[in-house]
């Protein structure tokens, strides 16, 4: 694909398309997309600078050269219709991935079960061993907090989805088949159709490559034997049967994961392998990863060392929290075999606990085809709750419901509670200290666990507590003792006493005023960049600003844009570029939200917020909301009246005025800014630009000349790329970062007699 092409994704919020979008964005393409709803995935893409539209409409594809659509998108989608009318090429993700893989040493992981974790294991292992892989995983990999990455190394690792026969468009050198089980009845009318598709996938493996097969899966084993007869090199793994790579003596280790003995029959040796993953099914996934990564000429010692550090994938046996002696686990399981594997892992991990299983069936067609198999999958659970079916891309024709599963179940304590809110209340009322809840769903069933966690916060609720009575206005959205590390760009920060997310300007205003009325401190933040949160956390209420409404209005040669303060600045810049509205293109690679940008008068490449802002709506404690004009905002170098005021002020929205400029001119400018950021600023968990530039000089230059580039305290480092950026190498504390700040200040003052002034904010308790 040509790098300056604009590629638009329909259904960009899905696990599959979002990963492809991220890879193409990092490769240098102009990427936009649309989805029906906001999600964590769309928010992350927006934070990277990808333009994401919420809702599908024909105008979303304006300027697009290529459209890539999810398999779940119907032909009547207005963006697909518009693409056809304008003769814009429409591709599927396999068309793109197959093309990209041809120039790489591709590794495609297929299977009815285990492919996401196996893909993540392989990608992580190659990444840890500096092979610079490009990878696409169907879930967010813990530890690196992404589901995809583009890099310059030879390996290209892809989760090969059998749905819609996507995996048949790939070009792998190494192919993995973890299992073959009947699924996707809306795509494969018979089991034979599915088997034929897996055979076609296996035949994509070249003679110089490798087909990795699970010997303990009957159908996968048969496929491997057939492939071997066709001359394809086959490498096997197993727990029960003879194989090239075998796991024996599985036991639970001190990390709560599994350890086992690795036996390689080709090399005749035994080696101990420690993992942080629970369950025998994950031991199988680790074996598959070893068999695949071995192709890339890494020693077994390097492979095992990397796999020991792997922390799993979000929504794959993810421990969401522990409160009041109760543990909440979430898993993506939605197929009968996956349900059995997940509950088996829970039984192994929590041997003497009462297990509650919350299951949300996924799609009517799957539930109809596998009703009896689902019904017999819960023998490891003490209590079972089944909700209504999550429709996904399908419509209810009235022929199947979750109650049909209950009718076939032979379980001592199984219940149907259709609504997920009611299910949360039902489970909460029956759980005791020491119990474990496992939520299993490919839809929104995970919310049951989150709501149970929230309700556990209020188990000791006292009706006379005025603070809690007031906070009851925020309902289940309110969380207590929420770690701020998950919400800051540096991945650092202790707990907030109270935490709530506001997804509109009205919600933002209501939440802030609720906190003020309670008489407690209120902190509003957006993307979490350019701030350092204390390890001791933040007292009072923290409001996560996700108010991201954006409205454009044309007026002759000018364009006005009214934007919620939680909108990502880079996303806004891309929206403006797409519409030919000039003035904010400098911000296309600047992190943070519009609110933070106005408060700190953010800028880059010779421009800043003050150039184009017209006014801002400001909520002031006790005085309501008022629009502040540019003089009232008092914007100066990295500061404003909002920043220095002693009053309680919160910015709700802003209005900018922009000039009409040719779209290609704006794209060209933006491309240069993006390239400059890639070349001069470090990747990974960074706080942002640490110090303001002193008059006539640059903070980064002074720190580097002082010999501090690359200086470390614990897991915090002064970046080796740009000395005015401090990075978290993994597990850094705020105390370590403050140590670096003080070190830089002292050293620069000693050598150059310059006092460095912080550009970031220090948040929370520091004494």
MARMAR-377797 format. One line per field, with one value per residue (C-alpha): residue number from 1; x, y, z; residue in one letter. Coordinates in steps of 0.02 Angstrom, whole numbers. Layout:
BEGIN
seq <- NUM ...
px <- X ...
py <- Y ...
pz <- Z ...
type <- A ...
END
This chain:
BEGIN
seq <- 1 2 3 4 5 6 7 8 9 10 11 12 13 14 15 16 17 18 19 20 21 22 23 24 25 26 27 28 29 30 31 32 33 34 35 36 37 38 39 40 41 42 43 44 45 46 47 48 49 50 51 52 53 54 55 56 57 58 59 60 61 62 63 64 65 66 67 68 69 70 71 72 73 74 75 76 77 78 79 80 81 82 83 84 85 86 87 88 89 90 91 92 93 94 95 96 97 98 99 100 101 102 103 104 105 106 107 108 109 110 111 112 113 114 115 116 117 118 119 120 121 122 123 124 125 126 127 128 129 130 131 132 133 134 135 136 137 138 139 140 141 142 143 144 145 146 147 148 149 150 151 152 153 154 155 156 157 158 159 160 161 162 163 164 165 166 167 168 169 170 171 172 173 174 175 176 177 178 179 180 181 182 183 184 185 186 187 188 189 190 191 192 193 194 195 196 197 198 199 200 201 202 203 204 205 206 207 208 209 210 211 212 213 214 215 216 217 218 219 220 221 222 223 224 225 226 227 228 229 230 231 232 233 234 235 236 237 238 239 240 241 242 243 244 245 246 247 248 249 250 251 252 253 254 255 256 257 258 259 260 261 262 263 264 265 266 267 268 269 270 271 272 273 274 275 276 277 278 279 280 281 282 283 284 285 286 287 288 289 290 291 292 293 294 295 296 297 298 299 300 301 302 303 304 305 306 307 308 309 310 311 312 313 314 315 316 317 318 319 320 321 322 323 324 325 326 327 328 329 330 331 332 333 334 335 336 337 338 339 340 341 342 343 344 345 346 347 348 349 350 351 352 353 354 355 356 357 358 359 360 361 362 363 364 365 366 367 368 369 370 371 372 373 374 375 376 377 378 379 380 381 382 383 384 385 386 387 388 389 390 391 392 393 394 395 396 397 398 399 400 401 402 403 404 405 406 407 408 409 410 411 412 413 414 415 416 417 418 419 420 421 422 423 424 425 426 427 428 429 430 431 432 433 434 435 436 437 438 439 440 441 442 443 444 445 446 447 448 449 450 451 452 453 454 455 456 457 458 459 460 461 462 463 464 465 466 467 468 469 470 471 472 473 474 475 476 477 478 479 480 481 482 483 484 485 486 487 488 489 490 491 492 493 494 495 496 497 498 499 500 501 502 503 504 505 506 507 508 509 510 511 512 513 514 515 516 517 518 519 520 521 522 523 524 525 526 527 528 529 530 531 532 533 534 535 536 537 538 539 540 541 542 543 544 545 546 547 548 549 550 551 552 553 554 555 556 557 558 559 560 561 562 563 564 565 566 567 568 569 570 571 572 573 574 575 576 577 578 579 580 581 582 583 584 585 586 587 588 589 590 591 592 593 594 595 596 597 598 599 600 601 602 603 604 605 606 607 608 609 610 611 612 613 614 615 616 617 618 619 620 621 622 623 624 625 626 627 628 629 630 631 632 633 634 635 636 637 638 639 640 641 642 643 644 645 646 647 648 649 650 651 652 653 654 655 656 657 658 659 660 661 662 663 664 665 666 667 668 669 670 671 672 673 674 675 676 677 678 679 680 681 682 683 684 685 686 687 688 689 690 691 692 693 694 695 696 697 698 699 700 701 702 703 704 705 706 707 708 709 710 711 712 713 714 715 716 717 718 719 720 721 722 723 724 725 726 727 728 729 730 731 732 733 734 735 736 737 738 739 740 741 742 743 744 745 746 747 748 749 750 751 752 753 754 755 756 757 758 759 760 761 762 763 764 765 766 767
px <- 0 61 111 23 -143 -286 -357 -528 -588 -773 -791 -623 -672 -663 -514 -462 -480 -412 -250 -231 -270 -135 -5 -43 -44 127 188 152 -19 -156 -287 -465 -612 -787 -885 -1056 -996 -852 -743 -573 -509 -573 -506 -332 -335 -387 -246 -125 -194 -312 -472 -618 -800 -935 -1081 -1083 -1119 -1064 -962 -845 -754 -715 -538 -515 -417 -453 -590 -568 -728 -759 -842 -985 -1026 -1183 -1185 -1313 -1189 -1192 -1003 -993 -1130 -1037 -873 -957 -1035 -865 -771 -662 -576 -649 -535 -547 -416 -343 -308 -203 -117 -78 4 108 162 237 393 413 439 255 186 -3 -88 -255 -370 -541 -464 -303 -250 -255 -144 -28 -10 28 156 248 244 304 446 510 493 588 728 748 688 578 421 265 117 -72 -159 -346 -328 -223 -59 -24 142 153 -28 -64 -140 -29 136 231 420 562 610 578 444 262 147 -40 -188 -270 -458 -560 -718 -768 -617 -505 -354 -354 -294 -131 46 129 299 258 79 6 -154 -199 -366 -511 -685 -852 -893 -960 -1114 -1163 -1007 -983 -1145 -1063 -914 -842 -840 -738 -615 -592 -551 -418 -343 -332 -247 -120 -80 -26 131 282 409 540 421 341 167 148 14 -69 -55 -184 -321 -386 -433 -276 -172 -259 -230 -44 -27 -110 1 157 108 97 277 245 367 266 320 207 172 66 33 -39 28 202 264 419 385 299 246 250 232 117 99 41 188 208 153 -16 32 88 260 302 443 481 538 608 615 725 859 828 827 714 699 589 471 389 241 120 -25 -156 -227 -171 -242 -114 26 -29 -22 155 209 136 233 396 373 341 476 605 595 674 840 825 901 781 856 809 636 598 667 553 399 426 393 233 84 -58 -189 -332 -495 -403 -416 -388 -402 -501 -492 -510 -623 -697 -613 -699 -601 -667 -595 -643 -620 -670 -735 -892 -871 -907 -726 -665 -791 -725 -544 -575 -670 -540 -405 -507 -527 -338 -299 -427 -438 -539 -649 -832 -836 -974 -986 -1072 -1098 -1165 -1200 -1131 -1239 -1401 -1326 -1188 -1308 -1429 -1294 -1208 -1348 -1317 -1128 -1142 -1262 -1136 -986 -1007 -964 -816 -928 -1024 -1149 -1198 -1288 -1333 -1387 -1476 -1386 -1270 -1331 -1174 -1203 -1363 -1549 -1663 -1780 -1863 -1800 -1670 -1643 -1533 -1676 -1651 -1478 -1550 -1677 -1535 -1422 -1393 -1319 -1366 -1368 -1396 -1501 -1561 -1550 -1565 -1513 -1330 -1371 -1493 -1364 -1237 -1360 -1410 -1229 -1182 -1323 -1264 -1074 -972 -794 -678 -790 -729 -832 -780 -868 -863 -920 -867 -991 -1021 -1043 -879 -977 -1059 -892 -853 -1021 -1000 -832 -914 -1054 -925 -860 -1028 -1052 -1010 -1115 -1182 -1344 -1289 -1131 -1167 -1021 -1082 -1261 -1206 -1099 -1246 -1298 -1158 -1224 -1122 -1006 -914 -763 -660 -472 -448 -265 -214 -73 -197 -246 -82 35 180 84 125 12 -67 -254 -387 -508 -654 -650 -781 -777 -877 -922 -1010 -997 -1155 -1085 -922 -1012 -1124 -981 -874 -1016 -1059 -882 -886 -1052 -975 -840 -695 -554 -594 -464 -511 -391 -399 -268 -152 -4 104 65 147 34 105 130 19 -122 -249 -368 -546 -634 -542 -647 -584 -638 -702 -816 -769 -908 -847 -959 -899 -986 -939 -945 -879 -688 -683 -733 -784 -767 -849 -764 -781 -631 -598 -566 -392 -297 -214 -382 -455 -308 -339 -524 -479 -352 -480 -601 -472 -475 -302 -227 -213 -111 41 -51 -66 68 42 -28 -161 -337 -406 -441 -263 -197 -295 -248 -63 -71 7 107 232 323 304 117 8 -173 -186 -173 -345 -450 -601 -676 -696 -840 -777 -868 -827 -869 -1023 -1041 -1098 -1033 -969 -886 -711 -640 -457 -407 -494 -404 -237 -138 51 199 136 19 -148 -260 -343 -178 -127 -298 -331 -517 -597 -614 -650 -648 -799 -782 -690 -723 -590 -592 -494 -451 -491 -331 -309 -318 -159 -63 -119 -79 95 126 57 165 320 265 229 398 485 401 452 632 648 535 544 412 335 271 326 260 289 402 467 536 492 627 724 735 848 888 817 794 836 1001 1053 1011 1106 1258 1255 1287 1119 1049 1009 1030 920 844 763 646 639 756 802 770 915 815 771 837 683 576 578 517 449 549 418 367 441 375 333 466 597 540 547 723 768 685 787 946 920 882 1033 1153 1093 1100 1277 1345 1244 1169 996 842 732 546 427 309 218 102 135 -30 -77 6 195 236
py <- 0 175 270 433 347 385 221 220 76 38 -50 14 -22 -210 -308 -362 -200 -89 -188 -172 14 37 -55 48 209 168 119 297 288 417 318 357 250 236 131 132 161 235 108 90 37 191 301 225 248 430 456 398 527 417 507 403 444 379 329 280 410 437 593 491 423 595 597 409 317 143 76 -78 -149 -271 -435 -387 -229 -253 -204 -69 26 208 216 58 126 291 201 104 263 349 197 188 20 -85 -217 -345 -351 -514 -427 -299 -420 -548 -413 -347 -523 -564 -462 -532 -697 -715 -817 -849 -928 -1013 -1120 -1126 -1096 -1021 -920 -749 -799 -899 -752 -638 -761 -773 -585 -549 -675 -603 -426 -469 -544 -385 -459 -304 -396 -324 -408 -409 -490 -507 -434 -309 -385 -348 -266 -181 -118 -140 -265 -219 -142 -105 -126 -154 -332 -485 -571 -527 -615 -619 -697 -793 -784 -921 -814 -765 -869 -720 -832 -894 -724 -730 -770 -861 -943 -1019 -1080 -1137 -1236 -1243 -1335 -1368 -1362 -1320 -1136 -991 -1081 -918 -940 -1130 -1224 -1393 -1457 -1518 -1340 -1285 -1431 -1391 -1210 -1264 -1380 -1235 -1133 -1271 -1281 -1098 -1153 -1156 -1298 -1186 -1145 -1242 -1301 -1312 -1436 -1480 -1669 -1679 -1608 -1752 -1649 -1542 -1701 -1774 -1613 -1619 -1798 -1755 -1601 -1702 -1823 -1672 -1625 -1484 -1481 -1515 -1482 -1547 -1509 -1598 -1641 -1815 -1882 -1901 -1740 -1640 -1524 -1596 -1529 -1640 -1625 -1472 -1384 -1217 -1104 -963 -833 -919 -978 -1147 -1223 -1379 -1485 -1457 -1610 -1592 -1765 -1702 -1636 -1755 -1638 -1580 -1399 -1318 -1182 -1056 -951 -827 -908 -1017 -1179 -1326 -1243 -1105 -1232 -1291 -1112 -1092 -1254 -1192 -1029 -1120 -1230 -1077 -960 -1099 -1067 -895 -969 -915 -1024 -1114 -1018 -851 -914 -980 -823 -712 -821 -814 -625 -638 -573 -630 -542 -434 -530 -697 -758 -579 -550 -387 -357 -420 -338 -396 -565 -591 -613 -563 -647 -606 -712 -701 -881 -902 -1076 -1234 -1292 -1121 -1119 -1288 -1231 -1068 -1148 -1287 -1155 -1069 -1234 -1263 -1083 -1074 -1255 -1228 -1082 -1073 -1032 -924 -930 -788 -834 -724 -827 -747 -739 -831 -943 -1008 -1034 -1128 -1240 -1278 -1273 -1445 -1425 -1258 -1335 -1469 -1352 -1291 -1442 -1351 -1208 -1212 -1079 -1031 -876 -859 -694 -653 -688 -552 -525 -448 -440 -546 -520 -621 -729 -801 -980 -984 -903 -927 -1017 -1161 -1187 -1196 -1326 -1443 -1412 -1543 -1428 -1409 -1218 -1138 -981 -874 -688 -601 -421 -395 -265 -385 -524 -418 -385 -569 -628 -491 -542 -723 -706 -726 -687 -812 -837 -813 -744 -789 -687 -766 -668 -603 -460 -345 -478 -422 -274 -391 -419 -233 -193 -325 -246 -76 -142 -223 -48 -6 -166 -69 80 182 275 420 453 619 595 427 489 631 519 403 530 462 285 137 250 295 193 199 181 174 161 313 217 144 318 414 412 372 223 292 346 289 272 406 408 427 409 436 449 586 551 715 897 881 728 823 973 864 760 911 1002 845 841 1026 1005 863 982 878 918 887 850 841 760 697 588 584 658 799 755 649 572 535 355 400 442 583 634 679 653 625 653 571 689 593 733 719 799 889 1001 1093 1244 1323 1513 1570 1560 1514 1360 1354 1199 1177 1038 952 977 789 775 716 863 756 683 858 909 762 803 981 923 808 954 1075 1181 1252 1313 1160 1043 1075 974 815 730 819 711 765 835 1002 1049 1018 1104 1263 1265 1245 1338 1188 1218 1148 1196 1382 1382 1361 1357 1546 1567 1494 1484 1599 1564 1429 1382 1382 1308 1407 1348 1438 1544 1423 1420 1570 1590 1664 1759 1753 1904 1826 1661 1754 1625 1640 1523 1356 1444 1533 1618 1448 1373 1510 1551 1507 1485 1316 1316 1178 1200 1115 1155 1270 1351 1376 1477 1405 1455 1356 1275 1141 970 907 1057 1019 834 876 989 858 721 823 855 670 620 748 677 499 553 661 592 424 288 201 264 446 589 715 865 881 1059 1223 1284 1426 1590 1569 1387 1210 1109 947 1018 1076 907 815 930 899 715 651 576 394 422 305 294 125 99 284 350 516 466 420 494 665 718 823 666 549 373 229 73 -35 -22 151 247 431 446 386 512 654 596 618 789 846 772 863 1028 1019 969 1098 1234 1181 1179 1317 1422 1393 1350 1228 1256 1108 1101 949 954 861 787 711 692 719 735
pz <- 0 -43 113 72 41 160 226 310 421 444 613 677 859 835 898 723 626 766 764 575 588 721 616 461 562 635 461 405 323 349 445 495 545 613 736 815 993 1089 1179 1259 1087 997 1137 1119 931 953 1078 942 823 722 671 736 696 813 703 520 387 207 246 357 204 132 65 81 -54 14 128 238 310 452 405 519 420 312 128 169 279 217 209 103 -10 -27 -65 -206 -276 -279 -348 -193 -175 -33 44 183 318 251 86 177 295 161 59 205 257 87 125 301 391 431 574 573 724 691 796 874 1046 1113 961 1047 1193 1080 960 1108 1178 1012 985 1161 1150 985 1054 1214 1110 1005 840 815 758 682 767 771 919 952 1126 1225 1283 1466 1500 1330 1334 1149 1029 882 833 674 673 550 598 489 596 560 684 651 740 598 620 536 538 360 304 345 375 195 134 234 177 323 331 501 528 693 721 905 887 770 845 766 779 676 609 523 415 406 377 419 517 352 285 435 417 232 275 401 271 148 285 319 133 135 229 111 103 184 327 469 517 707 762 929 941 1081 969 862 710 717 728 574 481 526 467 301 280 314 176 60 99 222 371 528 709 849 1032 1163 1344 1320 1154 1084 1006 961 1109 1260 1430 1584 1773 1774 1942 2012 2056 2183 2053 2036 1862 1797 1792 1693 1624 1440 1343 1168 1086 945 1062 1207 1355 1495 1550 1682 1619 1737 1680 1755 1662 1747 1678 1572 1416 1439 1455 1283 1220 1288 1202 1037 1057 1092 938 830 900 883 693 719 781 962 1097 1212 1359 1279 1234 1409 1493 1388 1416 1604 1596 1495 1594 1483 1378 1439 1453 1456 1637 1691 1878 1883 2069 2247 2374 2539 2515 2347 2185 2013 1857 1678 1522 1339 1340 1235 1158 1261 1255 1310 1454 1514 1499 1591 1735 1742 1760 1896 1990 1978 2027 2170 2230 2389 2338 2289 2103 2029 1839 1746 1563 1425 1267 1109 951 919 784 898 1043 930 857 1023 1153 1228 1225 1318 1444 1492 1512 1691 1800 1881 1944 2107 2051 1873 1812 1627 1550 1389 1225 1162 984 909 720 725 753 865 762 917 893 1033 1203 1355 1440 1317 1392 1568 1513 1463 1612 1746 1878 2063 2061 1890 1861 1717 1752 1584 1618 1664 1797 1879 1863 1956 2096 2105 2117 2241 2357 2361 2371 2529 2576 2493 2339 2161 2016 1838 1704 1530 1380 1209 1231 1378 1512 1591 1660 1785 1871 1869 1947 2081 2124 2137 2247 2361 2395 2471 2571 2729 2676 2822 2788 2898 2798 2710 2590 2526 2520 2408 2301 2277 2144 2034 2046 1988 1889 2049 2100 2258 2275 2086 2032 1929 1846 1721 1662 1648 1499 1617 1691 1864 2006 2168 2206 2193 2341 2220 2032 1897 1707 1623 1441 1400 1447 1553 1645 1674 1747 1857 1925 1967 2054 2150 2219 2261 2352 2452 2510 2446 2324 2140 2006 1823 1700 1521 1437 1588 1494 1562 1741 1875 2006 2178 2234 2382 2264 2256 2393 2350 2183 2019 1862 1703 1565 1413 1349 1164 1063 905 797 640 564 396 372 203 211 395 493 674 782 952 1049 1218 1331 1341 1154 1109 1034 900 849 833 725 609 596 547 418 339 320 253 411 445 607 719 608 720 854 750 853 1020 1161 1282 1275 1220 1401 1456 1300 1337 1522 1478 1311 1224 1069 945 786 819 852 1006 1062 1077 887 848 1006 1008 1179 1312 1427 1606 1756 1913 2088 2152 1995 1861 1682 1585 1414 1428 1281 1229 1338 1489 1460 1470 1371 1384 1360 1428 1548 1564 1690 1713 1768 1889 1962 2144 2107 2072 1882 1756 1568 1486 1301 1181 1013 880 720 574 396 238 172 39 121 36 102 279 259 199 349 468 393 430 610 638 567 676 832 787 763 917 1052 1141 1122 1272 1440 1449 1554 1415 1401 1580 1591 1506 1388 1473 1374 1223 1257 1267 1426 1336 1272 1446 1526 1389 1403 1591 1551 1611 1452 1494 1682 1784 1956 1979 1832 1783 1650 1569 1390 1277 1132 1205 1374 1417 1418 1568 1534 1637 1592 1677 1859 1894 2044 2056 2190 2066 1936 2063 2104 1920 1917 2067 1993 1828 1915 2030 1892 1765 1899 1944 1766 1682 1823 1750 1854 1760 1782 1772 1624 1694 1846 2008 2068 2235 2405 2407 2591
type <- X X X X X X X X X X X X X X X X X X X X X X X X X X X X X X X X X X X X X X X X X X X X X X X X X X X X X X X X X X X X X X X X X X X X X X X X X X X X X X X X X X X X X X X X X X X X X X X X X X X X X X X X X X X X X X X X X X X X X X X X X X X X X X X X X X X X X X X X X X X X X X X X X X X X X X X X X X X X X X X X X X X X X X X X X X X X X X X X X X X X X X X X X X X X X X X X X X X X X X X X X X X X X X X X X X X X X X X X X X X X X X X X X X X X X X X X X X X X X X X X X X X X X X X X X X X X X X X X X X X X X X X X X X X X X X X X X X X X X X X X X X X X X X X X X X X X X X X X X X X X X X X X X X X X X X X X X X X X X X X X X X X X X X X X X X X X X X X X X X X X X X X X X X X X X X X X X X X X X X X X X X X X X X X X X X X X X X X X X X X X X X X X X X X X X X X X X X X X X X X X X X X X X X X X X X X X X X X X X X X X X X X X X X X X X X X X X X X X X X X X X X X X X X X X X X X X X X X X X X X X X X X X X X X X X X X X X X X X X X X X X X X X X X X X X X X X X X X X X X X X X X X X X X X X X X X X X X X X X X X X X X X X X X X X X X X X X X X X X X X X X X X X X X X X X X X X X X X X X X X X X X X X X X X X X X X X X X X X X X X X X X X X X X X X X X X X X X X X X X X X X X X X X X X X X X X X X X X X X X X X X X X X X X X X X X X X X X X X X X X X X X X X X X X X X X X X X X X X X X X X X X X X X X X X X X X X X X X X X X X X X X X X X X X X X X X X X X X X X X X X X X X X X X X X X X X X X X X X X X X X X X X X X X X X X X X X X X X X X X X X X X X X X X X X X X X X X X X X X X X X X X X X X X X
END
